[in-house]
Amino acid sequence: MQVHLRPRLAAAAAYLSGAGTVADIGCDHGRLAVALLQQGAARHVIASDLSADSLQKARALAARCNMAENALSFFVSDGLSHLTPGEADALVFTGMGGELIARLLQDGARIAAAAERIVMQPMGGTRELRSYLLQNGYAILDERFVLDAGRFYQVILVKPQFGQSAELPCDALLEFGPIAFAQRDPLLLEALKRCRDGRLRRMRKAESHGRSPKQLVHELSGVQELIDILEQEKNK
């Protein structure tokens, strides 16, 4: 049985190609873990999840796909607590919020520092996640937008450096990504417009109740600033 990945997981897998041992944190039903081995993207995967039920489903999937027992390890674990420094040269976090990913990186700082690369596909909270990464000296190596079942996702590749904290010239880039913007990701403009439209609806609803939330006004302004830059370039 061959595991086929949804676009958001396929994008994460592409960033992991060539890894020795990958720790799949919050592996859910194990699709990414098994696919990495089937594709030859990794030699060994350590799959973990807080849910014993999910981990059992991951084990069952590995059995159906005839995975070698020594190629895939399973742990019921919260975050990185089951790992030792250097045990995994790559870490991957998918299907969880950006704030949770930041908390797990903080709690497992020694483990994260020993990894050669970390791949993240946050379900939200990208502003909070990038803020943590940049404040803690992580280098953002690459990032991209993915459209999956009608929803935009971001996939981020970082390297632990733990050097000087970085600052961004535009606050909105914390949410949408400095590299994705610099590379003019082909999905970025559409993602920005969808975000703007959703926030405009929230703003109109707030204004109908006599409110004008300052944070929402700030976020709308940042999104519109990026849209204006991209549309001006497009229309040249």
MITISE-422555 format. One record per atom (N, C-alpha, C, O): x negated, y negated, z negated. Coordinates in steps of 0.001 Angstrom, whole numbers, padded with zeros to 6 digits, always signed. Example, Ala and Ser with C-alpha at 12.3 -4.5 7.8 and 13.67 -1.06 7.14 Angstrom:
MITISE-422555
-013190+005690-007800/-012300+004500-007800/-013200+003300-007800/-014236+003319-008465/-012850+002250-007080/-013670+001060-007140/-012900-000030-007870/-013409-001138-008039/
***
This chain:
MITISE-422555
-000846+001200+000000/+000000+000000+000000/-000880-001249+000000/-001771-001388-000838/-000627-002143+000933/-001382-003373+001043/-000592-004514+000415/+000582-004704+000733/-001226-005273-000474/-000571-006401-001131/-000723-007643-000264/-001834-008005+000122/+000383-008286+000036/+000375-009535+000802/+000690-010685-000151/+001672-010631-000892/-000128-011704-000131/-000008-012813-001067/+000807-013964-000498/+000752-014252+000697/+001563-014616-001371/+002223-015860-001005/+001158-016917-000736/+000040-016803-001240/+001487-017955+000060/+000470-018941+000438/-000303-019549-000728/-001512-019751-000615/+000366-019847-001851/-000350-020479-002969/-001391-019534-003560/-002461-019978-003976/-001090-018230-003603/-002049-017261-004120/-003126-016949-003080/-004283-016716-003430/-002747-016946-001816/-003726-016716-000752/-004772-017824-000743/-005950-017565-000498/-004344-019061-001011/-005285-020174-001060/-006250-020014-002230/-007442-020295-002103/-005732-019563-003366/-006604-019305-004515/-007589-018190-004200/-008762-018282-004561/-007127-017139-003531/-007995-016014-003179/-009124-016456-002259/-010247-015966-002375/-008835-017377-001348/-009856-017852-000409/-011007-018529-001142/-012161-018409-000732/-010699-019240-002224/-011742-019906-003006/-012561-018915-003837/-013627-019265-004342/-012074-017692-003979/-012754-016692-004804/-013603-015727-003984/-014296-014879-004545/-013553-015850-002683/-014263-014910-001826/-015751-014863-002152/-016407-015897-002275/-016267-013651-002288/-017681-013458-002563/-018034-013400-004030/-019209-013281-004378/-017041-013482-004900/-017311-013420-006340/-017694-012002-006748/-017304-011027-006106/-018449-011910-007807/-018785-010594-008359/-017643-010083-009209/-016936-009150-008828/-017469-010703-010371/-016369-010352-011273/-015466-011553-011452/-015922-012632-011832/-014190-011366-011180/-013188-012420-011337/-012321-012105-012544/-011838-010982-012689/-012122-013086-013407/-011164-012957-014504/-009882-013663-014094/-009849-014886-013957/-008821-012876-013899/-007516-013408-013500/-006719-013657-014777/-006196-012723-015385/-006633-014916-015176/-006005-015290-016446/-004517-015538-016226/-004134-016389-015423/-003686-014792-016943/-002251-014875-016708/-001898-014202-015406/-001265-014793-014531/-002320-012943-015289/-002252-012231-013994/-000840-011851-013571/-000629-011426-012434/+000135-011998-014477/+001525-011656-014183/+001611-010192-013727/+001210-009304-014479/+002111-009919-012542/+002286-008528-012096/+001088-008004-011311/+001155-006918-010736/-000001-008761-011281/-001259-008246-010747/-001456-008337-009250/-002381-007724-008718/-000616-009081-008557/-000734-009123-007102/-002053-009753-006659/-002721-009228-005767/-002431-010868-007269/-003684-011512-006889/-004868-010613-007223/-005790-010475-006418/-004849-010005-008397/-005961-009148-008825/-006183-007996-007841/-007314-007723-007438/-005108-007333-007466/-005211-006197-006546/-005628-006664-005155/-006459-006029-004506/-005053-007772-004700/-005372-008276-003358/-006839-008669-003245/-007456-008443-002204/-007403-009246-004286/-008821-009624-004255/-009700-008407-004004/-010677-008488-003259/-009361-007293-004616/-010133-006069-004423/-009885-005473-003046/-010820-005013-002390/-008643-005478-002607/-008331-004937-001288/-009014-005725-000178/-009427-005151+000830/-009134-007039-000359/-009756-007898+000654/-011273-007869+000581/-011949-008395+001465/-011808-007264-000459/-013256-007291-000652/-013767-008638-001099/-014955-008929-000966/-012870-009480-001636/-013253-010814-002089/-014003-010762-003414/-014757-011679-003739/-013797-009687-004182/-014469-009511-005474/-014795-008038-005659/-014128-007161-005111/-015841-007787-006447/-016206-006390-006720/-015450-005832-007915/-015184-004632-007983/-015105-006698-008850/-014412-006258-010066/-013487-007382-010508/-013826-008558-010375/-012316-007024-011035/-011366-008007-011542/-010971-007626-012968/-010630-006478-013251/-011026-008608-013849/-010538-008452-015224/-009199-009171-015287/-009147-010401-015259/-008127-008410-015372/-006775-008976-015345/-006235-009065-016767/-006280-008089-017516/-005729-010227-017133/-005192-010398-018483/-003887-011167-018443/-003640-011959-017534/-003069-010924-019428/-001805-011645-019563/-001364-011575-021020/-001671-010620-021733/-000649-012591-021440/-000121-012605-022806/+001007-011604-022969/+001290-011156-024080/+001655-011249-021858/+002790-010324-021873/+002342-008892-021602/+001799-008598-020536/+002568-008008-022560/+002236-006597-022359/+003092-005985-021256/+002630-005105-020529/+004342-006448-021125/+005226-005933-020074/+004691-006291-018691/+004682-005453-017790/+004243-007542-018521/+003677-007948-017227/+002425-007141-016917/+002209-006725-015778/+001606-006923-017930/+000365-006187-017709/+000646-004738-017317/-000089-004155-016520/+001700-004164-017872/+002070-002807-017493/+002502-002752-016025/+002210-001782-015325/+003187-003781-015569/+003577-003837-014162/+002346-004006-013269/+002300-003475-012159/+001348-004748-013761/+000098-004891-013003/-000622-003548-012898/-001162-003208-011845/-000626-002798-013979/-001237-001459-013966/-000522-000549-012963/-001157+000207-012227/+000812-000639-012950/+001595+000198-012042/+001309-000164-010586/+001211+000716-009731/+001175-001464-010308/+000851-001893-008946/-000520-001371-008537/-000696-000893-007417/-001488-001459-009438/-002837-000969-009134/-002819+000526-008841/-003542+001002-007966/-001992+001261-009574/-001887+002709-009351/-001270+003002-007992/-001734+003888-007275/-000227+002264-007635/+000420+002472-006332/-000526+002151-005189/-000423+002729-004107/-001448+001229-005430/-002398+000818-004382/-003693+001619-004440/-004651+001323-003726/-003713+002635-005297/-004878+003534-005401/-006177+002791-005718/-007229+003080-005148/-006082+001830-006638/-007261+001099-007066/-008166+001999-007915/-007680+002735-008774/-009456+001942-007677/-010399+002697-008498/-010353+002177-009930/-010280+000969-010155/-010395+003091-010899/-010259+002707-012306/-011345+001736-012744/-011093+000867-013578/-012547+001869-012194/-013644+000998-012632/-013645-000353-011921/-014497-001197-012200/-012690-000568-010995/-012641-001832-010261/-011762-002873-010943/-011868-004066-010658/-010894-002419-011844/-009895-003315-012417/-009726-003009-013897/-009433-001874-014273/-009912-004027-014739/-009738-003893-016185/-008524-004699-016618/-008209-005719-016005/-007840-004258-017664/-006620-004918-018134/-006738-005258-019612/-007220-004456-020412/-006284-006480-019964/-006305-006912-021353/-005057-007731-021661/-004692-008625-020898/-004405-007425-022780/-003380-008321-023310/-004135-009400-024082/-004789-009111-025084/-004043-010641-023612/-004891-011688-024183/-004291-013056-023932/-003600-013272-022936/-004562-013983-024849/-004184-015376-024685/-005392-016125-024155/-006350-016347-024895/-005367-016512-022906/-006457-017283-022337/-007724-016485-022136/-007694-015394-021566/-008848-017028-022604/-010164-016455-022348/-010697-015667-023537/-011872-015300-023550/-009867-015400-024527/-010344-014829-025777/-010898-013416-025643/-011630-012966-026525/-010571-012700-024563/-011042-011330-024383/-012391-011261-023672/-012959-010179-023519/-012907-012416-023237/-014132-012442-022439/-015336-012863-023276/-015199-013526-024304/-016518-012460-022811/-017767-012951-023378/-018435-013851-022335/-018179-013693-021141/-019289-014793-022761/-019922-015698-021793/-020694-014940-020722/-021517-014078-021030/-020420-015272-019453/-021109-014641-018339/-020515-013333-017868/-020959-012779-016863/-019503-012821-018587/-018890-011548-018182/-018202-011681-016830/-018214-010749-016026/-017608-012834-016584/-016965-013115-015288/-017639-014330-014673/-017764-015369-015321/-018070-014206-013430/-018687-015369-012787/-017653-016291-012151/-017982-017404-011739/-016386-015828-012067/-015310-016674-011548/-014070-016494-012407/-013754-015381-012827/-013370-017590-012667/-012108-017567-013407/-011015-018107-012495/-011255-019013-011697/-009811-017548-012615/-008703-018063-011824/-007460-018160-012702/-007123-017232-013437/-006788-019305-012607/-005554-019588-013344/-004479-019931-012318/-004612-020929-011609/-003435-019145-012222/-002343-019440-011297/-001018-019314-012033/-000897-018586-013018/-000020-020048-011524/+001338-019879-012028/+001586-020414-013417/+002536-019991-014077/+000747-021347-013887/+000978-021962-015201/+000752-023461-015093/+000145-023935-014133/+001238-024202-016072/+001124-025652-016029/-000292-026153-016231/-001117-025481-016850/-000573-027338-015705/-001896-027917-015810/-002315-028184-017243/-003484-028008-017585/-001393-028599-018079/-001731-028860-019484/-002117-027569-020197/-003015-027570-021039/-001443-026466-019867/-001805-025179-020462/-003187-024742-019981/-003988-024255-020778/-003478-024908-018695/-004798-024547-018182/-005877-025337-018919/-006899-024776-019316/-005653-026632-019102/-006620-027466-019826/-006818-026958-021244/-007945-026922-021738/-005732-026564-021908/-005834-026061-023278/-006617-024761-023331/-007419-024557-024243/-006396-023877-022363/-007117-022607-022332/-008605-022818-022052/-009450-022125-022619/-008924-023774-021181/-010328-024100-020917/-010993-024667-022165/-012145-024353-022465/-010263-025499-022883/-010812-026079-024107/-011035-025006-025173/-012089-024960-025806/-010035-024146-025364/-010148-023091-026374/-011270-022111-026028/-011929-021580-026922/-011487-021873-024736/-012520-020937-024302/-013689-021647-023658/-014216-021178-022649/-014111-022779-024226/-015117-023636-023598/-016424-022900-023325/-017043-023126-022285/-016859-022028-024228/-018112-021310-024016/-018007-020342-022841/-018960-020174-022082/-016856-019713-022697/-016639-018793-021576/-016585-019572-020265/-017212-019190-019277/-015822-020675-020268/-015683-021487-019059/-017033-022052-018616/-017312-022131-017420/-017867-022441-019575/-019151-023047-019243/-020075-022066-018532/-020950-022479-017771/-019890-020782-018771/-020768-019765-018176/-020305-019313-016798/-021019-018575-016119/-019121-019745-016377/-018601-019335-015069/-019257-020150-013963/-019614-021312-014159/-019410-019527-012802/-019979-020234-011652/-018925-021057-010922/-019242-022078-010313/-017682-020617-010982/-016589-021368-010359/-015288-021030-011054/-015113-019940-011597/-014379-021991-011023/-013056-021824-011624/-012027-022314-010609/-012140-023419-010078/-011031-021485-010350/-009967-021815-009399/-008667-021971-010166/-008338-021149-011022/-007926-023035-009854/-006675-023321-010554/-005561-023636-009568/-005765-024364-008596/-004396-023088-009824/-003205-023410-009039/-002120-023784-010048/-001274-022959-010394/-002151-025032-010518/-001169-025454-011527/+000227-025606-010947/+000393-026010-009796/+001227-025280-011755/+002618-025434-011335/+003119-026861-011569/+004204-027228-011118/+002346-027633-012254/+002666-029024-012577/+001553-029530-013473/+000596-028805-013743/+001668-030763-013936/+000669-031291-014841/-000699-031499-014216/-001716-031384-014899/-000735-031809-012909/-002030-031994-012246/-002756-033230-012768/-003985-033241-012840/-002013-034266-013130/-002636-035476-013675/-003370-035138-014974/-004520-035531-015168/-002693-034409-015857/-003289-034065-017143/-004473-033112-016966/-005471-033216-017679/-004358-032195-016022/-005438-031237-015794/-006684-031939-015262/-007779-031734-015787/-006529-032764-014225/-007708-033447-013675/-008313-034401-014697/-009532-034563-014752/-007478-035023-015495/-007998-035906-016536/-008894-035127-017490/-009970-035595-017860/-008447-033939-017887/-009270-033100-018764/-010575-032708-018068/-011652-032807-018654/-010469-032265-016824/-011650-031811-016095/-012696-032922-015978/-013878-032694-016233/-012265-034106-015597/-013201-035195-015371/-013766-035740-016678/-014917-036173-016733/-012953-035716-017724/-013438-036174-019022/-014419-035192-019649/-015196-035561-020529/-014382-033952-019198/-015250-032937-019775/-016360-032494-018827/-016962-031437-019018/-016627-033298-017816/-017798-033090-016981/-017695-031999-015940/-018719-031582-015400/-016485-031512-015632/-016348-030536-014557/-016497-031236-013208/-016042-032367-013036/-017126-030568-012266/-017243-031097-010904/-016150-030486-010039/-016060-029264-009920/-015322-031327-009440/-014302-030845-008507/-014974-030649-007152/-015409-031611-006519/-015054-029392-006714/-015761-029059-005475/-014859-029144-004252/-015292-029573-003182/-013605-028733-004412/-012678-028758-003289/-011265-028637-003839/-011058-028202-004972/-010310-029025-003028/-008896-028916-003405/-008063-029026-002139/-008475-029639-001154/-006889-028422-002184/-006027-028463-001005/-004565-028336-001424/-004250-027808-002490/-003688-028828-000566/-002250-028666-000745/-001787-027450+000051/-002306-027153+001127/-000803-026759-000503/-000218-025593+000148/+001302-025730+000080/+001853-026094-000959/+001970-025439+001185/+003431-025418+001210/+003879-023971+001107/+003550-023146+001959/+004633-023670+000057/+005037-022299-000227/+006505-022304-000618/+006879-022869-001645/+007342-021667+000210/+008787-021583-000049/+009403-022965-000282/+010240-023149-001165/+008966-023930+000532/+009546-025260+000482/+008992-026170-000587/+009448-027305-000725/+008016-025699-001351/+007452-026502-002440/+005960-026703-002205/+005264-025806-001729/+005481-027901-002550/+004055-028182-002434/+003321-027773-003705/+003765-028053-004819/+002196-027108-003513/+001326-026731-004624/-000074-027264-004349/-000453-027486-003199/-000831-027465-005415/-002228-027839-005278/-003107-026696-005776/-002798-026055-006781/-004199-026449-005068/-005178-025443-005477/-006511-026163-005612/-006949-026856-004693/-007152-025995-006760/-008332-026785-007114/-009493-025854-007444/-009335-024886-008188/-010654-026156-006886/-011886-025410-007149/-012849-026315-007903/-013168-027412-007445/-013314-025850-009067/-014237-026661-009853/-015434-025830-010294/-015420-024599-010265/-016466-026552-010701/-017664-025929-011266/-017957-026591-012599/-017984-027818-012687/-018178-025792-013643/-018535-026394-014932/-019928-027018-014861/-020903-026337-014545/-020013-028290-015149/-021307-028970-015181/-021604-029521-016567/-022737-029501-017047/-020537-030014-017191/-020646-030596-018522/-021708-031685-018567/-022516-031772-019492/-021671-032509-017529/-022526-033683-017480/-021713-034906-017861/-020866-034843-018753/-021969-036013-017190/-021292-037263-017500/-019856-037238-016990/-019574-036720-015910/-018957-037806-017786/-017563-037888-017367/-017449-038741-016111/-018196-039701-015924/-016498-038373-015251/-016287-039101-013999/-015033-039954-014105/-014113-039634-014857/-015007-041040-013346/-013839-041908-013287/-013361-042012-011845/-014151-041920-010905/-012059-042204-011687/-011490-042339-010351/-011063-043783-010120/-010597-044447-011046/-011219-044279-008885/-010867-045668-008610/-009367-045931-008628/-008939-047074-008788/-008575-044894-008467/-007110-045043-008416/-006478-043987-009309/-006736-042794-009155/-005650-044435-010239/-005050-043517-011199/-004228-042427-010515/-004166-041303-011013/-003599-042741-009387/-002764-041755-008694/-003578-040575-008190/-003030-039492-007983/-004888-040767-007987/-005728-039670-007515/-005891-038579-008566/-006233-037446-008227/-005653-038899-009828/-005650-037857-010858/-004556-036840-010564/-004724-035644-010799/-003454-037321-010057/-002313-036441-009787/-002439-035736-008448/-002061-034572-008326/-002968-036427-007437/-002942-035880-006079/-004307-035452-005551/-004391-034821-004498/-005364-035784-006261/-006660-035227-005929/-007563-036122-005118/-007207-036499-004002/-008739-036480-005649/-009663-037341-004913/-010220-036700-003649/-010418-037382-002643/-010474-035396-003691/-011029-034734-002507/-009948-034516-001457/-010189-034719-000267/-008758-034105-001890/-007648-033949-000941/-007380-035268-000216/-007084-035282+000979/-007488-036374-000952/-007268-037689-000331/-008434-038055+000573/-008223-038529+001690/-009662-037844+000111/-010836-038197+000912/-010886-037396+002206/-011318-037904+003240/-010438-036126+002146/-010451-035272+003328/-009187-035430+004169/-009049-034812+005225/-008265-036268+003685/-006989-036483+004371/-006303-035137+004621/-006007-034771+005759/-006066-034428+003545/-005368-033146+003625/-004118-033300+004496/-003340-034230+004282/-003910-032417+005465/-002791-032587+006408/-001407-032554+005756/-000439-033029+006349/-001301-032001+004550/-000009-031949+003866/+000165-033070+002851/+001238-033218+002265/-000879-033854+002643/-000845-034840+001557/+000227-035898+001747/+000965-036202+000810/+000325-036465+002943/+001289-037547+003160/+002714-037069+002917/+003507-037762+002280/+003037-035888+003424/+004397-035361+003212/+004640-035097+001730/+005730-035360+001224/+003627-034576+001030/+003769-034319-000406/+003962-035620-001180/+004768-035685-002108/+003224-036645-000794/+003366-037946-001448/+004763-038532-001235/+005372-039056-002168/+005260-038440-000016/+006580-038988+000277/+007674-038247-000491/+008624-038860-000980/+007535-036936-000592/+008538-036173-001340/+008501-036565-002821/+009542-036700-003464/+007301-036743-003345/+007159-037171-004731/+007761-038556-004939/+008492-038787-005902/+007448-039476-004024/+007992-040839-004123/+009513-040825-004109/+010149-041502-004916/+010098-040061-003201/+011554-040038-003088/+012193-039491-004357/+013228-039992-004796/+011582-038462-004953/+012114-037919-006190/+012038-038913-007334/+012951-038999-008155/+010949-039661-007383/+010798-040654-008450/+011688-041869-008225/+012137-042503-009180/+011939-042189-006967/+012887-043274-006691/+014286-042907-007177/+015007-043757-007699/+014668-041648-007006/+015980-041215-007508/+016029-041323-009025/+017041-041739-009589/+014946-040953-009681/+014888-041076-011139/+014938-042535-011572/+015565-042874-012576/+014274-043391-010809/+014269-044804-011141/+015664-045405-011007/+016109-046156-011874/+016356-045068-009909/+017716-045599-009710/+018645-045133-010832/+019490-045892-011308/+018477-043890-011241/+019312-043378-012339/+019015-044129-013629/+019931-044482-014372/+017728-044373-013895/+017353-045112-015106/+017895-046540-015053/+018406-047061-016044/+017774-047166-013870/+018244-048544-013733/+019760-048634-013883/+020279-049645-014356/+020474-047577-013481/+021932-047581-013640/+022335-047564-015115/+023467-047894-015470/+021378-047170-015968/+021615-047185-017416/+020893-048354-018085/+020735-048392-019305/+020458-049308-017253/+019844-050510-017791/+018408-050341-018234/+017914-051143-019026/+017716-049309-017739/+016334-049064-018138/+015399-049145-016931/+015812-048918-015794/+014140-049469-017196/+013106-049485-016161/+011818-048954-016784/+010954-049734-017185/+011685-047621-016868/+010555-047004-017580/+009213-047453-017003/+008964-047294-015808/+008345-048018-017858/+007064-048558-017391/+006178-047493-016763/+005521-047753-015756/+006151-046284-017351/+005294-045239-016811/+005768-044811-015421/+004955-044568-014529/+007075-044720-015246/+007612-044342-013942/+007320-045427-012903/+006989-045114-011759/+007438-046684-013289/+007106-047786-012385/+005642-047698-011975/+005309-047881-010804/+004769-047419-012939/+003335-047288-012665/+003055-046136-011707/+002283-046283-010760/+003689-044983-011958/+003468-043814-011108/+003984-044052-009693/+003341-043653-008722/+005127-044691-009573/+005678-045005-008248/+004744-045934-007477/+004536-045767-006276/+004196-046898-008172/+003282-047844-007527/+002042-047133-006996/+001582-047422-005892/+001503-046208-007778/+000316-045474-007350/+000580-044595-006150/-000230-044542-005224/+001718-043900-006158/+002083-043042-005036/+002257-043876-003775/+001780-043500-002704/+002941-045006-003905/+003186-045855-002738/+001873-046431-002198/+001721-046611-000990/+000933-046716-003091/-000366-047227-002643/-001075-046218-001745/-001631-046589-000712/-001056-044953-002133/-001687-043927-001314/-000941-043732+000008/-001564-043558+001055/+000385-043760-000043/+001181-043628+001181/+000850-044753+002155/+000669-044513+003349/+000772-045980+001645/+000495-047130+002499/-000853-046976+003207/-000971-047286+004392/-001866-046499+002485/-003182-046319+003090/-003119-045291+004222/-003641-045525+005312/-002477-044154+003954/-002411-043097+004952/-001579-043510+006167/-001939-043186+007299/-000478-044216+005946/+000374-044615+007063/-000286-045703+007903/-000103-045739+009120/-001045-046586+007273/-001762-047599+008027/-002796-046954+008948/-002962-047363+010097/-003483-045948+008431/-004464-045228+009253/-003767-044483+010404/-004262-044439+011531/-002617-043905+010086/-001874-043132+011078/-001391-044006+012223/-001319-043560+013368/-001062-045247+011910/-000471-046141+012905/-001504-046959+013683/-001137-047748+014554/-002780-046780+013378/-003819-047526+014095/-003971-047013+015524/-004800-047523+016278/
***
